[in-house]
Amino acid sequence: MAQFRYIGFQRKTRSFPMQVLGFIVGLVVLGVSLVLGAFVLTALLSFLLIVAVVIGIRLWWVKRKISSAAVNDEYIDAEYRVVQDNNNGTHRHKTDS
C-alpha cells in the first residue's frame, strides 16, 4: 500500500510592493465577480418575473373563460330531431290495476 506524504508549501516572504499588488489584484477580481454576479442575478430574477407574469395572465384568462361559461348554465340551447317515435303521439302510463 502506497503511503502519501504531506508536503507543506513553504511560503517565501514577498516584498511589500508584491503584497500590495496581490491585494489590488484580489480586490479587482472580487469586484468583477460581484458585478457579474449582480448582472446574472438580475437577469435570472427578470426571467422568473416574466414567467410568473405570463403564468398569472394565463391562469386569469382560463379562470375568466370558466366563470363566463358557468354564468350561462341555467338554460341549454339545443336542437334535436326525433329519429323514431314509438308512441304514435300517445303517452302510456302504468296504472295500478
QUIJO-V668387 format. One record per pair of residues at least 12 apart in sequence whose ideal C-beta (glycine too) atoms are under 6 Angstrom apart, sorted by the first residue. I is the first residue (numbers start at 1). J is the second residue. Records with the same first field share a line. If there is no record, write none. Layout:
# QUIJO-V668387
I=J / J
This chain:
# QUIJO-V668387
none
